[in-house]
């Protein structure tokens, strides 16, 4: 059987597993020198010899206890401790008792075979001390160390029944009478629970059920400890350790009794989170036992009972109303919900159950990524930076990746009904965090940046969860066994959800791109699906007017400063080109065009480029059944496109984006289109204006054609390229306009342009266009030569006539 590592101090192991070192920090341990340790023992012997106990003796005890990791307490030293404890002539302070108990605990846990006579003596001493009703309220460690030591004694295999019984009697009584101490000193919980663990692992059954009751009821008692996920983890690992011992020692009666009391009987006073975590710990221990080949029938049945109990608790939890919409209503429900994912993350392989799967989803959406709740708190003025920082270091948030992996694995195996329920919860979550974070980001930006950044750390992790879940959904749903309607619905939900969380995508993620490719491949061939996707995009009115909450703000809403919204629209601008061919012209005109042109004026370059790319895609493709309407709309939009582009150039409009749009128009507009004539005229006019500015302000600006060209040079290069692309009907007008422009240029610029034209014409293999261009180029060269000796304006007039 795969065994747990040799655990010497159970309470320290539990502390290391609780996931919250701030609450249960390990006991301070220092490596005192051998000389210091020898001296400390000598001081204690001196105390017994002189029957006195002073501060230096107390310090000697602390020196020894602080070295517990490396300290070995031999039998003679254990006898020395008991002699001091039992001496009626020595007056000991309360603070010394826990230290004596700890040293005896070190002795019994580190001894290979503790001497029974010494344990007998120790039990008698402990009985007298507790019978004397030492006030544990004045020394809470007296209680915790006492329970820990009593439990450890009862766990010694070689000890006879009588002293074990005394230890268990005392342990059970202390747990019942003094439980309140844990309500005030929660840092003692690991020590007390470790004592319970030792007692439950004892070979005796006396007080077994009583101690079990204490373990599961103490969290609900008045003035008892307040439950938390750290307590839940301690219970899980404690019961894993206890059940492993019971299996190893084959205490089958105790195993059966444990299962009957905890899993097969519903006890009203048993706290659900404690039972759930105990069941998870038991299942983990049994799972290791069975996998190693130790398939005891009793053990297997108990494992099955643990699973049934966990499922029943989860089913009861998700049946309660409003747990998703208002998770803050019942702390008990929230605690159990928090424990479910941690338990499943700890125990590894686990049978798939619908209720547990739904609990995982709810835990992710309300506890691990509680963004909707945080945004609501912000609107009510209750969102604090400290609360967000605490969540970021919370064990739940730290294990979000592991929990997401389990969640996605269970999705694959759960039934279709619960798949649908959870899918809808996740898609709604995406829309909620889009609207919520949009509000928070606009109101906090530049004012409380630290709070905003902390919120976005949670949101970035939530984005990863959404992506991996969506990938699992895609692999499952986009299969031939599902109807086309189901595949399209799933694909649309994923696309819309991704648009909502696009703002939080800060890393290149192959799973993200793989999912998009798969769902886009499903949507882009279906007109109805493409239309539905476009209809999910925020309208132009909503984009420019802002959300409702901005109406009461003193600061005017500026659409281009709304970064969350911009990220979402950028997602649409990038995806719509893949399905633009299927979009009916009225849909593009009414739902897309206005937004496309709006974002051509956005200050973010990549957003502007995406807008231009969308225009190119629209110009380049079209539905055959929609041909006439498509051509008409293309020509309408070209006029507005070239106006908007040239107005923002240079500056907002990126040259590459505009150039691709112009080339797209030239290639795909009908021959002789008025829109094409308008485009060419507008480009030449803009180039003429920009070139005049360069001539006026920079005399030597044309000396460097290589490197980063001026805007006018960029436009000239584009015009030279278009000479070989425009249709023959437009070419004569284009040549005249270009000639007028070229003859106005300085001599260096003329020469560069002419050389470029000569080179391009020589390389052209267009048998129709090439003769026309050769003749035109000869005339242009001649006129450019004359223009250097005459007034450029008069030359331009003659050019028009001669060409």
C-alpha positions in Angstrom: 0.0 0.0 0.0 1.1 3.5 -0.7 1.8 4.9 2.7 1.8 8.4 4.1 5.3 9.6 5.0 6.4 8.9 8.5 4.6 11.7 10.4 6.2 12.3 13.8 4.2 15.4 14.8 0.7 15.1 13.4 -0.2 18.7 14.4 2.7 20.1 12.5 1.8 18.1 9.4 -1.8 19.3 9.6 -0.6 22.9 9.9 1.5 22.5 6.7 -1.6 21.2 4.9 -4.2 23.8 6.0 -3.4 26.3 3.2 -3.3 29.3 5.6 0.1 29.8 7.3 -1.1 33.2 8.7 -3.6 31.4 10.9 -1.7 28.3 11.7 2.0 29.1 11.4 4.3 26.3 12.3 5.6 26.2 15.8 8.8 28.2 16.0 11.8 25.8 16.1 15.4 26.8 16.4 18.5 24.6 16.4 19.9 25.2 19.8 23.5 24.1 20.2 24.2 20.8 21.9 25.8 22.7 24.7 22.6 24.8 25.3 20.5 21.7 25.3 22.8 19.9 27.8 22.8 23.0 30.0 19.0 23.1 29.9 18.7 19.6 31.1 21.2 20.3 33.8 19.1 23.3 35.0 16.0 21.0 35.2 17.9 18.4 37.2 19.0 21.3 39.5 15.4 22.3 39.9 14.4 18.8 41.1 17.5 18.6 43.4 16.8 21.9 45.1 12.9 21.6 44.8 12.6 25.1 43.3 11.5 26.4 39.9 12.5 29.9 38.7 12.4 31.9 35.5 15.7 30.4 34.4 14.2 26.9 34.6 11.2 28.1 32.5 13.7 29.4 30.0 15.4 26.0 29.9 12.1 24.4 29.1 11.5 26.8 26.2 15.0 26.1 24.9 14.3 22.4 24.8 10.8 22.8 23.2 12.1 25.2 20.6 14.5 22.5 19.5 11.8 19.9 19.1 12.7 19.0 15.4 16.2 17.9 16.4 15.6 17.1 20.1 15.6 13.6 21.4 14.1 13.0 24.8 15.4 9.8 26.4 13.7 7.7 29.1 15.8 9.2 32.0 14.9 12.7 30.8 11.2 11.7 30.6 11.4 10.5 34.2 13.0 13.8 35.2 10.1 15.7 33.7 7.5 13.6 35.5 9.4 13.9 38.8 9.2 17.7 38.6 5.6 17.6 37.5 4.6 15.3 40.3 6.6 16.9 43.1 4.4 18.5 45.7 7.4 20.5 46.9 7.8 22.4 43.7 5.5 25.2 42.8 5.2 25.4 39.0 3.7 28.4 37.0 0.8 27.7 34.6 3.1 28.6 31.7 5.4 25.7 32.4 2.7 22.9 32.1 2.3 23.1 28.3 6.1 23.0 28.0 6.4 19.8 30.2 3.5 18.3 28.1 5.3 19.1 24.9 8.6 17.5 26.0 6.7 14.4 27.0 5.0 14.5 23.7 8.3 14.7 21.9 9.5 11.7 23.9 6.5 9.5 23.1 6.4 10.3 19.4 10.1 9.9 18.8 10.7 6.8 20.9 10.8 3.6 18.8 9.1 1.7 21.7 8.1 4.0 24.6 8.5 2.5 28.0 5.1 1.5 29.3 6.0 2.2 32.9 6.9 5.8 32.1 3.6 6.2 30.3 1.7 4.7 33.2 3.4 7.3 35.5 2.7 10.1 33.1 -1.0 9.2 32.9 -1.3 9.2 36.6 0.3 12.6 36.8 -1.9 14.0 34.1 -5.0 12.6 35.8 -4.1 14.4 39.0 -3.4 17.6 37.2 -6.7 17.6 35.4 -8.5 16.5 38.5 -7.1 19.5 40.3 -9.0 21.6 37.8 -6.1 23.7 36.6 -7.6 26.8 35.1 -7.1 26.3 31.4 -8.5 29.8 30.7 -5.3 31.2 32.2 -3.2 29.0 30.0 -5.0 27.9 26.9 -2.0 25.9 25.8 -2.5 23.7 28.9 -5.7 22.4 27.2 -4.3 21.9 23.7 -1.0 20.3 24.8 -2.9 18.1 27.3 -5.3 16.8 24.7 -2.4 16.3 22.3 -0.4 14.3 24.8 -3.4 12.2 26.0 -4.2 11.3 22.4 -0.6 10.4 21.6 -0.4 8.1 24.7 -3.6 6.4 23.7 -2.1 5.8 20.2 0.9 3.8 21.5 0.4 0.2 20.2 2.3 -1.4 23.1 0.4 0.3 25.9 -2.0 -1.7 28.0 -5.7 -1.1 28.0 -6.1 0.5 31.4 -3.9 3.6 30.8 -5.3 4.0 27.3 -8.8 4.0 28.7 -7.8 6.7 31.3 -6.3 8.8 28.5 -9.4 8.5 26.3 -11.6 9.3 29.4 -9.7 12.4 30.1 -9.5 13.4 26.4 -13.3 13.0 25.8 -14.1 15.0 29.0 -11.8 17.8 28.1 -13.2 18.1 24.6 -16.8 18.3 25.9 -16.1 20.7 28.8 -13.4 22.9 27.4 -14.3 23.3 23.7 -14.9 27.0 24.1 -11.2 27.7 24.4 -11.0 27.0 20.6 -13.4 29.8 19.9 -10.9 32.3 21.3 -7.6 30.7 20.3 -8.2 29.3 16.8 -4.4 28.8 16.4 -4.8 25.8 18.8 -7.2 24.0 16.4 -4.4 21.8 14.7 -3.1 20.7 18.1 -6.5 19.7 19.5 -7.5 18.0 16.2 -4.2 16.1 16.2 -5.0 14.9 19.7 -8.4 13.8 18.4 -6.7 12.0 15.5 -4.4 10.1 17.8 -7.4 9.1 20.0 -9.5 8.0 17.0 -6.6 5.8 15.8 -6.2 4.1 19.2 -6.8 0.3 19.3 -9.7 0.9 21.9 -13.2 1.8 21.0 -14.0 3.4 24.3 -15.3 7.0 23.8 -14.8 6.5 20.1 -18.3 7.8 19.2 -18.2 10.6 21.7 -14.9 11.9 20.2 -16.4 11.6 16.7 -19.4 13.6 17.8 -17.1 16.3 19.2 -15.2 16.5 16.0 -18.3 17.1 13.8 -20.4 19.1 16.2 -17.8 21.5 17.8 -18.0 23.9 14.8 -21.7 24.6 15.4 -21.6 25.1 19.1 -21.9 28.5 20.7 -18.5 30.0 21.5 -16.9 27.2 19.5 -14.4 27.7 16.7 -15.6 29.4 13.6 -15.3 27.1 10.6 -13.2 28.0 7.6 -11.6 26.4 4.6 -8.3 26.0 6.6 -10.2 24.0 9.2 -11.8 22.0 6.4 -8.4 21.1 5.0 -7.2 20.1 8.4 -10.2 17.8 8.8 -9.6 16.3 5.4 -6.0 15.4 6.1 -6.7 14.3 9.6 -9.3 11.8 8.5 -7.1 10.6 5.7 -4.4 9.9 8.3 -6.8 8.3 10.8 -8.4 6.0 8.1 -5.0 5.0 6.8 -4.1 3.9 10.4 -7.4 2.0 10.9 -6.8 0.2 7.5 -3.2 -0.6 8.3 -4.0 -2.0 11.7 -7.2 -3.6 10.3 -9.4 -2.1 13.0 -12.5 -3.1 11.0 -15.0 -2.6 13.8 -13.9 1.1 14.1 -14.0 1.5 10.4 -17.6 0.2 10.3 -18.6 2.3 13.3 -17.1 5.4 11.7 -19.0 4.9 8.4 -22.3 4.2 10.2 -22.1 7.3 12.5 -20.7 9.7 9.9 -21.9 8.6 6.5 -24.9 6.3 6.9 -26.7 8.3 9.6 -27.8 11.8 9.2 -27.1 13.6 12.4 -28.6 17.1 12.7 -25.7 18.5 14.9 -23.0 17.3 12.5 -21.7 20.4 10.5 -21.9 19.7 6.7 -18.5 21.1 5.8 -16.8 19.0 8.4 -18.6 15.8 7.3 -17.8 16.6 3.7 -14.1 17.1 4.2 -14.0 14.0 6.5 -15.6 12.0 3.7 -13.1 13.3 1.2 -10.2 12.4 3.5 -11.6 8.9 4.1 -12.1 8.4 0.3 -8.5 9.5 -0.3 -7.1 7.0 2.2 -9.4 4.1 0.9 -8.6 5.0 -2.7 -4.9 4.5 -2.0 -5.6 1.3 -0.1 -7.7 -0.2 -2.9 -5.3 0.9 -5.6 -2.5 -0.9 -3.8 -4.4 -4.2 -3.9 -5.6 -4.2 -0.3 -9.3 -4.7 -1.3 -11.0 -5.3 2.0 -14.7 -5.6 1.5 -15.4 -3.4 4.5 -13.0 -0.7 3.3 -14.5 -0.6 -0.2 -18.0 -0.3 1.2 -16.9 2.6 3.4 -15.4 4.3 0.4 -18.6 4.0 -1.5 -20.5 5.4 1.6 -18.2 8.4 1.7 -18.9 9.2 -1.9 -22.6 8.9 -1.4 -22.5 11.2 1.6 -20.5 13.8 -0.3 -22.9 13.7 -3.2 -25.9 14.0 -0.8 -24.4 17.1 0.8 -23.7 18.6 -2.6 -27.2 17.9 -3.8 -28.7 19.5 -0.7 -26.5 22.5 -1.2 -27.4 23.3 -4.8 -31.1 22.7 -4.2 -31.2 25.8 -1.9 -32.5 28.9 -3.6 -30.4 31.9 -4.5 -27.1 30.3 -3.8 -25.7 31.5 -7.1 -27.3 35.0 -7.3 -26.6 35.8 -3.6 -23.8 33.7 -2.2 -23.3 36.0 0.8 -26.7 35.1 2.4 -25.6 32.0 4.4 -22.0 31.6 5.6 -22.6 27.9 6.2 -23.6 27.3 2.6 -20.6 29.4 1.4 -18.2 27.4 3.5 -19.4 24.1 2.2 -19.3 25.5 -1.4 -15.7 26.6 -0.8 -14.7 23.2 0.6 -16.0 21.2 -2.4 -13.4 22.3 -4.9 -10.6 22.1 -2.4 -11.6 18.6 -1.4 -11.8 17.4 -5.0 -8.4 19.0 -5.8 -6.8 17.2 -2.9 -8.1 13.7 -3.4 -7.3 13.4 -7.1 -9.3 10.8 -9.0 -12.9 10.9 -8.0 -16.2 9.5 -9.5 -18.1 12.1 -11.5 -21.4 13.2 -9.9 -23.7 15.9 -11.3 -24.2 17.7 -8.0 -20.5 17.9 -7.3 -20.0 19.2 -10.9 -22.5 21.9 -10.4 -21.0 22.8 -7.0 -17.6 23.1 -8.8 -19.1 25.5 -11.2 -20.8 27.6 -8.5 -17.6 27.7 -6.5 -15.6 28.9 -9.4 -18.1 31.6 -10.4 -19.0 32.8 -6.9 -16.2 32.0 -4.5 -13.0 31.6 -6.5 -13.8 34.4 -9.1 -16.4 36.4 -7.1 -16.3 39.2 -9.6 -20.1 39.9 -9.9 -20.3 40.1 -6.1 -17.3 42.4 -5.9 -18.8 44.7 -8.6 -22.0 44.8 -6.6 -20.1 45.7 -3.5 -18.4 48.5 -5.4 -21.7 50.0 -6.5 -22.8 50.0 -2.8 -19.5 51.6 -1.7 -18.3 48.5 0.1 -15.4 47.3 -2.0 -12.1 47.5 -0.2 -8.5 46.9 -1.4 -7.7 44.8 1.7 -10.5 42.4 0.9 -9.3 42.0 -2.6 -5.7 41.4 -1.5 -6.8 38.8 1.0 -8.7 37.0 -1.8 -5.6 37.0 -4.0 -3.6 35.1 -1.3 -6.5 32.8 -0.4 -5.9 29.1 -0.9 -9.0 28.8 -3.1 -7.7 31.5 -5.6 -4.2 30.0 -5.6 -5.6 26.6 -6.7 -7.9 28.0 -9.3 -5.9 26.3 -12.1 -6.1 22.9 -10.6 -9.8 23.3 -9.8 -10.5 24.5 -13.3 -8.8 21.4 -14.7 -11.0 19.1 -12.5 -14.0 21.1 -13.5 -13.3 20.7 -17.2 -12.6 17.0 -16.8 -15.9 16.4 -15.0 -17.7 18.3 -17.7 -16.8 15.7 -20.3 -18.4 12.9 -18.2 -21.4 14.5 -16.7 -25.0 14.2 -18.1 -26.3 16.6 -20.8 -28.8 18.3 -18.6 -26.2 19.5 -16.1 -23.8 20.3 -18.9 -26.5 22.8 -20.2 -27.0 24.2 -16.7 -23.4 24.9 -16.2 -22.7 26.2 -19.7 -25.5 28.8 -19.2 -24.0 29.8 -15.8 -20.6 30.4 -17.4 -21.9 32.4 -20.4 -24.0 34.6 -18.0 -20.9 35.0 -15.8 -19.0 36.4 -18.8 -21.6 39.0 -19.6 -21.8 40.0 -15.9 -18.1 40.6 -15.6 -18.1 42.6 -18.8 -20.8 45.0 -17.6 -19.4 45.1 -14.1 -15.8 45.6 -14.9 -16.6 48.2 -17.5 -18.2 50.3 -14.9 -15.5 49.8 -12.3 -12.7 50.4 -14.8 -14.1 53.7 -15.9 -14.7 55.0 -12.4 -11.5 53.8 -10.8 -9.0 54.4 -13.6 -6.5 57.1 -12.5 -8.1 57.3 -9.0 -7.7 53.9 -7.3 -5.4 52.1 -9.7 -4.2 49.6 -7.1 -7.7 48.4 -6.4 -8.4 48.2 -10.1 -5.2 46.2 -10.8 -6.1 43.7 -8.0 -9.6 43.2 -9.5 -8.0 42.6 -12.9 -5.7 39.9 -11.4 -8.9 38.0 -10.5 -10.5 38.7 -13.8 -7.4 37.5 -15.7 -7.6 34.1 -14.0 -11.3 34.0 -14.6 -10.5 34.5 -18.3 -8.3 31.4 -18.3 -11.0 29.4 -16.7 -13.5 30.5 -19.3 -11.1 29.6 -22.1 -10.4 26.1 -20.9 -14.0 25.4 -20.2 -15.0 26.7 -23.6 -12.4 24.5 -25.2 -13.9 21.5 -23.4 -17.4 22.5 -24.5 -16.2 22.9 -28.1 -14.6 19.4 -28.2 -17.8 17.9 -26.9 -20.6 19.9 -28.7 -19.0 20.4 -32.1 -19.5 16.8 -33.0 -21.7 15.2 -35.6 -23.8 13.5 -32.9 -25.3 16.9 -32.1 -27.6 18.8 -34.4 -26.4 21.7 -36.5 -28.7 23.9 -34.4 -27.0 22.9 -31.2 -23.5 23.4 -32.7 -24.4 26.8 -33.9 -25.9 27.8 -30.6 -22.8 26.6 -28.7 -20.5 28.4 -31.1 -22.4 31.7 -30.8 -22.4 31.5 -27.0 -18.6 31.0 -27.0 -18.0 33.8 -29.4 -20.1 36.2 -27.4 -18.6 35.1 -24.2 -15.1 35.5 -25.5 -15.9 39.0 -26.7 -17.0 39.8 -23.1 -13.7 38.6 -21.5 -11.4 39.8 -24.3 -10.2 42.7 -22.2 -8.6 40.3 -19.8 -6.6 38.4 -22.4 -3.0 39.4 -21.8 -1.1 36.3 -22.9 -0.9 34.3 -26.2 -2.9 31.2 -25.5 -3.1 28.4 -28.0 -6.3 27.0 -26.4 -8.0 30.4 -27.0 -7.1 30.5 -30.7 -8.0 26.8 -31.2 -11.4 27.3 -29.7 -12.1 30.4 -31.8 -11.0 28.7 -35.0 -13.3 25.8 -34.3 -16.4 27.8 -33.5 -15.8 30.3 -36.3 -15.6 27.4 -38.8 -19.0 26.4 -37.6 -20.6 29.8 -37.8 -19.1 31.3 -40.9 -21.0 29.1 -43.4 -24.4 29.9 -41.9 -26.1 33.2 -42.7 -28.4 33.0 -39.7 -25.6 32.3 -37.3 -23.4 35.1 -38.7 -26.3 37.5 -38.4 -27.0 36.5 -34.9 -23.4 37.0 -34.0 -23.4 40.6 -35.4 -26.7 41.3 -33.6 -25.0 40.5 -30.3 -22.6 43.4 -30.8 -23.4 46.5 -28.8 -25.3 49.1 -30.9 -23.8 52.3 -32.1 -26.0 54.3 -29.8 -24.9 52.2 -26.8 -21.3 52.5 -27.8 -21.3 56.3 -28.0 -23.7 57.2 -25.2 -22.2 54.9 -22.5 -23.9 52.7 -20.0 -26.7 53.9 -17.7 -24.5 54.4 -14.7 -22.5 57.2 -16.4 -25.6 59.5 -16.5 -25.0 60.5 -12.9 -21.3 61.0 -13.3 -19.8 64.5 -13.5 -17.2 63.4 -16.1 -18.5 63.2 -19.6 -18.5 59.7 -21.1 -15.9 59.3 -23.9 -16.4 56.2 -25.9 -12.7 55.9 -27.0 -11.6 55.9 -23.3 -13.8 52.9 -22.5 -11.1 50.2 -22.7 -13.3 47.3 -21.7 -15.8 48.1 -24.4 -13.0 48.8 -26.9 -11.5 45.3 -26.3 -14.9 43.7 -26.9 -15.5 45.6 -30.2 -12.0 44.7 -31.3 -13.0 41.1 -30.9 -16.0 41.6 -33.2 -13.9 43.6 -35.7 -11.5 40.6 -36.0 -14.1 37.9 -36.2 -16.7 39.5 -38.5 -14.3 39.4 -41.5 -14.4 35.6 -41.3 -18.1 35.5 -41.9 -18.7 38.8 -43.8 -19.4 36.9 -47.0 -22.5 35.4 -45.4 -23.8 38.6 -44.0 -26.8 40.1 -45.9 -26.1 43.7 -47.0 -28.8 45.3 -44.9 -27.3 43.6 -41.8 -23.9 45.0 -42.6 -25.3 48.4 -43.3 -27.5 48.7 -40.3 -25.4 46.9 -37.6 -21.7 46.9 -38.7 -20.9 49.9 -40.9 -21.5 52.6 -38.3 -19.4 50.8 -35.7 -16.6 50.1 -38.2 -16.4 53.7 -39.2 -16.6 54.9 -35.6 -13.6 52.8 -34.6 -11.6 54.0 -37.6 -11.2 57.1 -35.5 -10.1 55.3 -32.3 -6.7 56.4 -30.9 -5.5 52.8 -30.6 -3.7 51.8 -33.8 -4.6 48.1 -33.7 -8.3 48.9 -33.3 -8.1 51.2 -36.3 -6.3 48.6 -38.4 -8.9 46.0 -37.5 -11.6 48.4 -38.7 -9.8 48.9 -42.1 -9.4 45.1 -42.4 -13.1 44.6 -41.9 -13.8 47.1 -44.6 -11.4 45.3 -47.0 -13.2 42.0 -46.2 -16.6 43.5 -46.9 -15.3 45.0 -50.2 -13.7 41.8 -51.2 -16.5 39.4 -50.7 -20.3 39.1 -51.2 -23.2 36.7 -51.4 -24.2 35.9 -55.0 -27.9 36.1 -54.0 -27.2 39.5 -52.6 -25.1 40.8 -55.5 -26.9 43.9 -56.7 -27.6 45.2 -53.1 -24.0 44.4 -52.2 -22.5 46.4 -55.0 -24.8 49.3 -54.3 -23.8 49.3 -50.6 -20.1 48.9 -51.5 -20.3 52.0 -53.6 -22.1 53.9 -50.9 -19.6 53.0 -48.2 -16.6 53.8 -50.4 -17.4 57.5 -50.5 -17.6 57.6 -46.8 -14.6 55.4 -46.3 -12.2 57.5 -48.4 -13.4 60.7 -46.7 -13.0 59.3 -43.2 -9.6 57.7 -44.0 -8.0 60.7 -45.7 -9.4 63.0 -43.0 -7.4 61.1 -40.4 -4.3 60.7 -42.5 -1.6 61.3 -41.5 -2.4 60.8 -37.8 -5.2 58.5 -36.8 -5.5 56.6 -40.0 -2.7 54.0 -40.5 -1.4 54.0 -44.0 -1.3 50.2 -44.3 -4.9 50.0 -43.3 -6.0 52.7 -45.7 -3.8 51.2 -48.5 -5.4 47.8 -48.1 -8.8 49.4 -48.2 -8.0 51.3 -51.4 -6.5 48.3 -53.1 -9.6 46.3 -52.1 -11.9 48.9 -53.7 -9.9 49.1 -56.9 -10.0 45.3 -57.3 -13.6 44.6 -56.4 -15.7 47.6 -57.4 -17.4 47.3 -60.8 -15.5 48.7 -63.8 -16.2 52.4 -64.3 -17.7 52.8 -60.8 -18.3 56.4 -59.8 -17.0 55.5 -56.4 -13.7 54.5 -57.9 -13.4 57.8 -59.8 -14.1 59.6 -56.5 -11.5 57.5 -54.7 -8.8 58.3 -57.2 -9.5 62.0 -57.3 -9.5 62.2 -53.5 -6.2 60.3 -53.2 -4.5 62.6 -55.8 -5.9 65.7 -54.2 -4.6 64.6 -50.7 -1.2 63.7 -52.1 -1.0 67.1 -53.9 -1.7 68.8 -50.6 0.8 66.8 -48.6 3.5 67.2 -51.2 3.0 70.9 -51.3 3.5 71.1 -47.6 6.7 69.2 -47.8 8.0 71.4 -50.6 7.2 74.5 -48.6 8.7 73.4 -45.3 11.5 71.0 -46.1 13.7 71.8 -49.1 15.7 68.6 -48.9 12.9 66.3 -47.9 13.0 64.4 -51.2 16.7 63.5 -51.0 16.0 60.3 -49.1 13.5 57.9 -50.7 14.7 55.0 -48.6 13.9 54.7 -44.9 10.7 55.9 -43.3 8.9 57.9 -46.1 6.9 61.0 -45.5 3.1 60.7 -45.8 3.1 62.3 -49.2 5.7 59.7 -50.4 3.5 56.9 -49.0 0.6 58.2 -51.0 2.7 58.6 -54.1 3.8 55.0 -53.8 0.2 53.9 -53.4 -0.8 55.9 -56.5 2.0 54.4 -58.6 0.8 50.9 -57.5 -2.8 51.7 -58.5 -1.7 52.6 -62.1 -1.4 48.8 -62.7 -4.6 47.9 -60.8 -7.4 50.3 -61.9 -9.7 49.2 -64.7 -9.2 50.6 -68.2 -12.2 52.9 -68.0 -10.7 54.8 -65.0 -7.1 54.7 -66.2 -7.2 57.8 -68.6 -8.5 60.0 -65.9 -6.1 58.6 -63.4 -3.1 59.2 -65.7 -4.1 62.9 -66.2 -4.5 63.4 -62.5 -1.2 61.7 -61.7 0.6 63.7 -64.4 -0.6 67.0 -62.9 0.7 65.9 -59.5 4.1 64.7 -60.7 4.9 67.8 -62.7 4.5 69.9 -59.6 7.1 68.0 -57.7 10.7 69.2 -57.2 13.2 67.9 -59.7 14.6 65.2 -57.3 11.1 63.9 -56.6 10.2 63.9 -60.3 13.2 61.9 -61.1 12.5 59.4 -58.4 8.9 59.0 -59.5 9.7 58.7 -63.1 12.4 56.1 -62.5 10.0 54.1 -60.4 7.4 54.3 -63.1 9.9 53.2 -65.8 10.9 50.3 -63.7 7.4 49.1 -63.0 6.2 49.5 -66.7 9.3 47.6 -67.9 8.5 44.7 -65.6 4.7 44.7 -66.4 3.3 41.8 -68.4 -0.1 43.4 -68.9 -0.4 43.3 -72.7 -3.4 45.7 -72.8 -2.2 48.2 -70.2 1.5 48.3 -71.0 1.4 50.1 -74.4 -0.8 52.8 -73.0 1.4 53.3 -70.0 4.6 53.4 -72.2 3.2 56.2 -74.4 1.9 58.1 -71.3 5.2 57.8 -69.6 7.1 59.2 -72.6 4.9 62.2 -72.6 5.1 62.6 -68.9 8.9 62.5 -69.0 9.0 65.1 -71.7 6.6 67.4 -69.8 8.5 67.0 -66.5 11.6 68.1 -68.3 10.0 71.2 -69.7 8.3 71.9 -66.3 11.7 72.5 -64.7 12.2 75.5 -67.0 8.7 76.9 -67.1 6.0 77.9 -64.6 4.6 74.7 -63.1 1.1 75.9 -63.2 1.0 76.6 -66.9 2.8 73.3 -67.5 0.1 71.5 -65.6 -2.5 73.0 -67.8 -0.7 71.8 -71.0 -0.3 68.3 -69.5 -4.0 67.9 -69.4 -4.4 68.9 -73.0 -1.5 66.8 -74.3 -2.5 63.7 -72.4 
